[in-house]
Amino acid sequence: MARWKDRVAASDPGLLRLTAGLRTVGAISLTLAVLSLLGADVDQLVSGAVASMVATFAVREKKRGGQAITLALGLVVALVSVSLASLLSSRVVIGDVFFVVFIFCAVYGRRFGDRGTALGLIGFQVYFLSLFVAASHESLIGLWRVIAVAFACSALTRFVLVPQSSAGILDRLQQAFRARLAQLLDAQLELLDAGPHDVEKALAHVREGNARLHESALMIQGRLDEGTPDASMAGLVQRRVADAEIAAERLGLRLLTARGAERADTLTLHLPGAPVPEAGLLPVRDPAIDTLRRDLTALRMLVRYPGVTGAQAAVNAQVRNRLLGYREEENLPEASEPVQDVFRAVGEAARAVLGLRTALEGPQDESDDSPETARSREELDAEDVAIGAEEETAAEEETGLRRPTTRTAVQVAVGSSLAIVGGELLSEHRWYWAVLTCWIVFINTSSTGEILVKGSRRLLGTVLGVVAGIGLAGVVGQHTWTAFAVVLLCVFATYYTAPLSYTLMSFFVTASLGVLYTLLHTYSLSVLVLRIEETALGAACGIFAAALVLPVHTDRRTNELLVTVLDRLADVTEAAVDQLSGGPPVDLLDQARELDQALADLRAATQPLTHPVTPLRSRRDTARYVVALLETCAYHARSLAATAELLPTNPSIAADPRLRDVGQRILHNIRALAEGASEEPADVEVLAGPSIASLLKPGVPGTPRYGQVTDRVLRHLQRLDEAVLGLARPLELPVARPLQVPG
């Protein structure tokens, strides 16, 4: 049962998709039950179901008080929207013009945050609902009653039947993080033992595990402010999650290195399809491999079962003590140096797990602690005291048509106008499907390429959904409640699969529409075929408007995001190197998370370039390579930031002033890359130089050596330097070699 719960938690972090599906289905079911008791007809039942669905999914604010206010305002907007749609139903031209203006206002409302987005979405969808059920002024009073019931049922479901607090979501996200960490350790065990024919598959599982763990960390980051009692607690959880993520990725790198004859390239863990070095195809051959396998399994047990009691708690304490001993070179097995590095990484991961548990669950029983464990706890406690409050900086906001919400509103208005004209040429009664598609392809997209990909996915899902709708309509026939049950299943599947696949979401929406048409006695094969035609037309109008009206081309969008990522990378690197050189402490992990978010935005924006069907293969490979190199840079920058934050509290780490000079070339190169990728590229070049490890030689007389941590800092700087230099080639920047001085 525990393993099954872990799988559910890992597949749906925070149970957000499950909650969204249950909440929407619950609201619709309650609305149908109330309306049926009030004697509503089928048209009103359909209207109530759609209205309750809209009222449920549109509200995305995190605090319950804000949700209640938005729902109340949403009811007012819905009543106004349905009234206008009903009164203008007989005035075609005026109604169409007003609809376009209404669409512009609904999209423009996004600039006012979650509430503006929700109210705009409610207004548009209810107006669309009025067109769908052919509302008129005679049916207006009945529709008011239906919408009021729908919103009341949505509120009851949200706040009573399926409640969801920010603290509860954060707690479930933390459980998901643990589950995904355990899954990553499973993948690393698979990599340890994989044979020549299985190593590529095992490495792919490790890459996937790293990506899923990082996704969970970002989701936790987004919920910290609302889910924790104060900024200090938020900073503590943020640090512990970052430590665990970095330690897990470092452990994977050490395992990959242990398989080969030389240190593994970090890029191998981030580039999809990157081949395993030939030297790493064979399993690890070392007398200590059985001990390593046992310790990895034990580490996974500590992650998966943190809150056990009784005899198992004593076993966990013994395991934890043994693993933490590896951090201080205690009881390291006789093995080759790469394999011993894996044991050290296991010790660091065990420390991260201990810190994660302490942050999430509070003080622990320390009666069974070994001296090594006690020292680790002291380090963690000292770090906790040093955590400061979070500081926020306001970003410069664009104005006029350059503001994304204004630009998108104009594009959607133009595309919708074209969709209305074309849709009415196809059908004077169902033209609104084209407008709906045009609206939807612009949601959560920022470039022409993203709109093209989303439009094609919606069209594919619609075609497949029409086929399914034909079958479902034939099965349910005129059995009203059976049909509503099928619709509810489709609605649940829609919201459960939405974050995973837009094609699947469109499939379930269209399949449910086939059943709704049956209930409304308007079902026919020609209607569903018309649905495909209107969808294709709406997608085409959206793409046309995006390409010709204030366009944001994919290249421009990705270049802007690339510059943002490089700027964030420079900020993190500069702050980390400065602190490692003896500078004043700053909030490094917040800067690291800003880098991660910028990189996530870039990754999403490059989807049109990396799509499997793209005809530009070399461009696709270049985009994947650049993103993978940036992920490598981000990993090493996060690691430097995490190490730098230990300086004020950890006695085994000391600042080294020489690092400031070493970091200057890296910072110069990062900023040169940013300038080269900007809209107005400057005449810049990237500077190559000698190995960073050769510039700082621990052990030279008169030069202090600070142990494994200093070595680790040098490795991260060296890898960061190499990855930054690697970006020069795909970004087509010249590389200047250092001058050789004779003699």
PADO-225986 format. One record per residue (C-alpha): residue in three letters; y, x, z negated. Coordinates in steps of 0.25 Angstrom, whole numbers, plus 2048, in hexadecimal, padded with zeros to 3 digits. Example, Ala and Ser with C-alpha at 12.3 -4.5 7.8 and 13.67 -1.06 7.14 Angstrom:
BEGIN
ala7EE8317E1
ser7FC8377E3
This chain:
BEGIN
met800800800
ala80A80B7FD
arg80781280A
trp809805811
lys81680380A
asp81B81180E
arg81880E81C
val82080181C
ala82B808815
ala82B81481E
ser82B80B82B
asp836802826
pro84080A81D
gly846801812
leu83E7F6818
leu84A7F2820
arg8437ED82C
leu83A7E5824
thr8457DF81B
ala84D7DC828
gly8417D482E
leu83E7CD821
arg84C7C981E
thr84E7C482C
val8417BC82D
gly8447B681F
ala8527B2822
ile84D7AB82F
ser8417A4828
leu84A79F81D
thr85479A827
leu84979282F
ala84478C822
val85178781D
leu85578282B
ser84877B82D
leu84A77481F
leu85776F824
gly851769831
ala85777383B
asp852773849
val84C77E851
asp859783857
gln85F784849
leu85378B844
val85479584F
ser86379784C
gly86079883D
ala8567A383F
val85F7AB848
ala86B7AA83F
ser8637AE833
met85E7BA83A
val86C7BE83E
ala8717BC830
thr8667C582B
phe8667D1834
ala8757D2837
val8797D5828
arg8767E4826
glu87F7E781A
lys8787EF80F
lys87E7E9803
arg87A7DA7FF
gly8897D67FC
gly88D7DA80A
gln8817D3810
ala8857C6809
ile8937C780E
thr88F7CA81D
leu8857BE81D
ala8907B5818
leu89A7BA822
gly88F7BA82D
leu88D7AB82A
val89B7A882D
val89A7B083A
ala88E7A983E
leu89479C83C
val8A079F844
ser8977A684F
val88E79A851
ser89A790851
leu8A179885C
ala895799864
ser89278A863
leu8A1786866
leu8A178F872
ser89378C878
ser899782882
arg8A478C887
val89D79688E
val8A87A0892
ile8B079F885
gly8A37A087E
asp89F7AD885
val8AC7B3884
phe8AC7B0875
phe89E7B6874
val8A27C387A
val8AE7C4870
phe8A57C0864
ile89B7CB868
phe8A67D5869
cys8AB7D185B
ala89C7D1855
val89A7E085A
tyr8A87E5856
gly8A57E0848
arg89B7EC846
arg8A77F5843
phe8A87ED836
gly89A7F2831
asp88E7EB82D
arg8957DE82A
gly89D7DE837
thr8907E183F
ala8887D5838
leu8937CB83A
gly8947CF849
leu8857CE84A
ile8847C0843
gly8907BB84C
phe8897BF859
gln87B7BB856
val87F7AD851
tyr8877AB85D
phe87B7AF865
leu8737A685D
ser87C79A861
leu87A79D86F
phe86B79F86D
val86A791867
ala87578B870
ala87E787865
ser88877C867
his89377685F
glu88976A85C
ser87F773855
leu88A77C84E
ile889775840
gly87A777840
leu87B785844
trp885788839
arg87A78282F
val86F78B835
ile877797835
ala87C795826
val86D793822
ala86979F82A
phe8737A8823
ala8707A2815
cys8617A5818
ser8647B381C
ala86C7B6810
leu8617B0807
thr8577B980E
arg85F7C580D
phe8637C47FF
val8587BD7F8
leu84B7BD800
val84B7CB807
pro8567D27FE
gln8597E1802
ser8617EA7F9
ser8677F77FD
ala8607FE7F1
gly8537F77F5
ile8557FC804
leu85880A7FF
asp84B80A7F6
arg842806802
leu84981080B
gln84581B801
gln837816800
ala837817810
phe83C82580F
arg831829806
ala82782280F
arg82C82981B
leu82C836814
ala81D834810
gln81B83181F
leu82283E823
leu81984581A
asp80D83F820
ala81284382E
gln814852828
leu806852823
glu80184E831
leu809859837
leu80386382D
asp7F5860832
ala7F785C840
gly7EF86384B
pro7F3868858
his7F285A85F
asp7F8853853
val80485B850
glu80E85585A
lys80B847854
ala80C84C846
leu819852849
ala81E84584F
his81A83E842
val82284883A
arg82E846843
glu82D837842
gly82C838833
asn838841832
ala84083783A
arg83B82B832
leu83E832825
his84C83582A
glu84F82782E
ser84B822820
ala85582C81A
leu860827822
met85D81981F
ile85D81D810
gln86B824812
gly870817818
arg86C80F80B
leu871818800
asp87E8137FE
glu87A8047FC
gly86C8077F5
thr8708117EB
pro87980F7DE
asp88381A7E0
ala8868267EA
ser87F8307E1
met8728297E2
ala8748277F1
gly8768367F2
leu86A8397EA
val8618317F3
gln8678367FF
arg8658447FB
arg8568427F7
val85383B804
ala85984680C
asp852850804
ala844849806
glu847848815
ile84B856817
ala83F85B80F
ala835853817
glu83A858824
arg83A86681F
leu82C86481B
gly828860829
leu82F86C82F
arg827875825
leu81A86F82A
leu81D871838
thr82187F836
ala81488182E
arg80C87D83B
gly812887843
ala815896844
glu824895842
arg82E88C83B
ala82F87E842
asp83B87A849
thr84286E843
leu844868850
thr835866852
leu83685B847
his84285484D
leu84085485C
pro836849861
gly82B84F869
ala82E85D866
pro821865867
val81B86C85B
pro81C87B85D
glu80F881862
ala80D889855
gly80D87C84D
leu802874854
leu7F787984B
pro7F687383D
val7FA87C831
arg7F088782E
asp7F288B820
pro7E988C813
ala7F488480C
ile7F4878815
asp7EB86F80D
thr7F5871801
leu80086E80A
arg7FA86180F
arg7F785D800
asp8058607FC
leu80B858808
thr80284C804
ala80784D7F6
leu81584D7FA
arg813841802
met80D83A7F6
leu81983E7EE
val8228377F9
arg81982B7FB
tyr8168287EC
pro82282C7E4
gly8228217D9
val8138227D4
thr8108227C5
gly8048277BC
ala7FA8317C1
gln8008317CF
ala80E8357CA
ala8088417C3
val8018457D0
asn80E8437D7
ala81584C7CD
gln80B8577CE
val80C8567DD
arg81B8577DD
asn81B8637D3
arg81286A7DD
leu81A8677E9
leu82786B7E3
gly8228787DE
tyr82187C7ED
arg83187C7ED
glu8318887E4
glu82688F7EA
glu81C88B7DF
asn80D88A7E3
leu81088C7F2
pro80288D7F8
glu7FE89A7FF
ala80289780E
ser80A89B81A
glu81989B818
pro81B88F821
val810887819
gln81788B80C
asp824886812
val81D878813
phe819879805
arg82887C801
ala82C87080A
val822867802
gly82986C7F5
glu8378687FB
ala83285B800
ala82C8587F2
arg83985B7EC
ala8408527F5
val8368477F2
leu8398497E3
gly8488487E5
leu84683B7ED
arg83E8357E3
thr8478387D8
ala8538337E0
leu84C8267E3
glu8458237D6
gly84D82A7CB
pro8488347C0
gln8398377C1
asp82E83B7B6
glu83084A7B5
ser82584D7AB
asp81B8537B5
asp82685C7BC
ser82286A7BF
pro82D8757BE
glu82F8747CD
thr8318657CD
ala83A8667C1
arg8438707C9
ser8438667D5
arg84885B7CC
glu8538637C6
glu8578677D4
leu8578587D8
asp85F8547CC
ala86985E7CE
glu86B85A7DC
asp86C84B7D8
val87884F7CF
ala87F8567DA
ile87F84A7E3
gly88D8457E6
ala8928387EB
glu8938357FA
glu89F836802
glu8A282F80E
thr8AC83381A
ala8B1829823
ala8AF82B832
glu8BA82983C
glu8B981C843
glu8BB81A852
thr8C580F856
gly8C7806862
leu8BC80586D
arg8B6812868
arg8B280B85C
pro8A380885E
thr8A47F9859
thr8AF7F6862
arg8A97FD86E
thr89C7F686C
ala8A37E986A
val8A97EA878
gln89C7EF87F
val8957E3879
ala89F7D987D
val89F7DE88B
gly8907DF88C
ser88F7D1886
ser8997CB890
leu8907D189B
ala8847CB894
ile88A7BD893
val88D7BD8A2
gly8807C38A6
gly8787BA89C
glu87F7AD8A1
leu87B7B18AF
leu86C7B28AA
ser86D7A68A1
glu87879D89D
his871799890
arg86B7A688B
trp8757B1890
tyr8777B5881
trp86A7BD881
ala8717C788A
val87D7C8880
leu8747C9874
thr86D7D587B
cys87A7DC87F
trp87F7DA870
ile8727E086A
val8717EC873
phe87E7F186D
ile87A7F085F
asn8787FD858
thr87A805865
ser88580F868
ser883814877
thr87F80F884
gly872816884
glu86E80F876
ile87280187C
leu869804888
val85D807880
lys85F7FB877
gly8617F2882
ser8547F7889
arg84D7F587C
arg8527E787A
leu84E7E3888
leu8407E9886
gly83E7E2879
thr8437D587F
val8397D688B
leu82E7D8882
gly8337CD878
val8337C3883
val8257C5886
ala8217C3877
gly82B7B7877
ile8237B0882
gly8167B287A
leu81C7AE86D
ala8237A2873
gly81579D879
val80E79F86B
val818798862
gly81C78D86C
gln824782865
his81E785857
thr82C787850
trp82878D843
thr81D796849
ala82879B853
phe83279E848
ala8277A6841
val8257AE84D
val8347B084E
leu8357B5840
leu82A7BF843
cys8327C484F
val83F7C5846
phe8387CD83C
ala8327D6846
thr8407D784D
tyr8477DC840
tyr83B7E583C
thr83A7EC849
ala8497ED84C
pro84C7FB846
leu83F80084D
ser8407FB85B
tyr84B7F3862
thr8417EF86D
leu8387E9863
met8437E185C
ser8477DB86A
phe8397D886C
phe8387CF860
val8457C9862
thr8427C4870
ala8347C086C
ser83A7B7861
leu8447B186B
gly8387AC873
val8337A4867
leu84279F864
tyr84379A872
thr836792870
leu83C78C864
leu84978886B
his841782877
thr84778C880
tyr83C795883
ser837799891
leu8337A6898
ser8407A58A0
val8487A6893
leu8417B288E
val8437B989B
leu8517B589B
arg8527BC88D
ile84D7C9894
glu8577C889F
glu8637C5895
thr85E7D188C
ala85E7DA898
leu86C7D589C
gly8727D788E
ala86C7E588D
ala8727E889B
cys8807E3897
gly8807EA88A
ile87C7F7891
phe8877F589C
ala8927F2891
ala88E7FE889
ala88E807896
leu89B80389C
val8A37FD890
leu8A8808886
pro89B80F888
val89581987E
his88B821887
thr87F826880
asp883835882
arg89083287C
arg88A82B870
thr88083686E
asn88A84186F
glu89383A865
leu88783985B
leu88384785E
val89184C85A
thr89084484E
val88284A84A
leu88785884C
asp894855844
arg88B850839
leu88285C83A
ala88D866839
asp89385F82D
val88585F826
thr88386E82A
glu890873826
ala89086C818
ala882871815
val88587F819
asp89287F812
gln88B87A805
leu87F884807
ser88A88F808
gly89088B7FB
gly89A8807FF
pro89D8747F7
pro8928697F6
val89485D7FF
asp88C850802
leu88385680D
leu87884C80D
asp882841811
gln88684A81D
ala87884C820
arg87583D821
glu88183B82A
leu87B845833
asp86E83E833
gln875831836
ala87C837842
leu86F83D847
ala86882F846
asp87482984E
leu872833858
arg863831859
ala86582285B
ala870825866
thr86782E86E
gln85C82486F
pro86082087D
leu85F82F881
thr85183187B
his84B82387F
pro83D825885
val84181F892
thr84E827894
pro84D82D8A2
leu85583989E
arg84A841897
ser85284E895
arg85D84788F
arg853840886
asp84D84D882
thr85A85387F
ala85F847876
arg85284886E
tyr85385786D
val862856868
val85F84C85E
ala853854859
leu85B860857
leu866858850
glu85B853847
thr857861844
cys865865841
ala866859838
tyr85A85D830
his85E86B82D
ala86C86682A
arg86785C820
ser85E86781A
leu86A870818
ala872865812
ala867861808
thr865870804
ala875872803
glu8758667F9
leu86B86D7F0
leu8758797EE
pro87D8747E2
thr8708707DA
asn8648797DE
pro8648877D8
ser85B88C7E3
ile86588A7EE
ala8728927EF
ala87D8927F9
asp87E89D803
pro88C89F809
arg8868A6815
leu88189981A
arg89089481D
asp89189F828
val88389C82E
gly88688D82F
gln89388F837
arg88C892844
ile883885842
leu88F87D83F
his89788384B
asn88B87F854
ile88A87184F
arg89886E851
ala89787585F
leu88C86B862
ala89485F85E
glu8A0864866
gly897866872
ala891858871
ser89F85186F
glu8A6848879
glu8AF85487C
pro8A686087B
ala8AD86D878
asp8AA87B87D
val8A187F872
glu894887870
val889889866
leu88889685F
ala87A89C85E
gly8788A7853
pro86E8AF84B
ser8648A8843
ile86A8A2836
ala85E8A882E
ser8618B6833
leu8708B482E
leu86C8B1820
lys8618BA81B
pro85C8B680D
gly8568C2807
val8608CD80C
pro8658D6801
gly8728D07FB
thr86F8C2801
pro86A8B77F8
arg85D8AF7FB
tyr85D8A17F6
gly84E89E7F9
gln848893802
val85488B802
thr85C895808
asp851897812
arg851889815
val860888817
leu85F893821
arg85488C829
his85B87F829
leu86888782E
gln86088E838
arg85988283E
leu86687A83E
asp86C886846
glu861886850
ala861877852
val870877854
leu86F88285E
gly86487A865
leu86E86E867
ala876877870
arg86D87687C
pro86B86787D
leu87A86587A
glu87D870885
leu88687987D
pro88688887F
val880891874
ala88789E871
arg87F8AA86D
pro8848B4863
leu88A8C1868
gln8818CC866
val8888D8860
pro8838E6866
gly87D8EF85C
